[in-house]
Amino acid sequence: QVQLVESGGGLVQPGGSLRLSCATSGIIFSFLDMGWYRQAPGKQRDLVATITSDGSTNYADSVKGRFSISRDNTKNTAYLQMNSLKPEDTAVYYCKANRNWRAYWGQGTQVTVSS
């Protein structure tokens, strides 16, 4: 019933920008803590950024100052604005929703940063 759908990924040159969206359904969005994670081939899935139901944000050191997580409770959607992209940012980006101890995951969207 609960669904998370990511969009906005693609191919971008180093230094470019992308905006990822995570649309949710089947759950009361305002109750959720939201997060973005990424996973490159052969590597573990790492936390990128989180935003709580109250709007508090946290970022991985590797993206701090370049990425910005936000949410629009009227659209049941979370966003990840990605600026100054680097090749090392290349990964599949996943949206996650948390309600208490239960987690829901999106299908992922590919972000490729390359010249």
Secondary structure, 3 states (H helix, E strand, C coil): CCEEEEECCEEECCCCCEEEEEEEECCCHHHCEEEEEEECCCCCCEEEEEECCCCCEEECCCCCCCEEEEEECCCCEEEEEECCCCHHHCEEEEEEEEECCEEEECCCEEEEECC
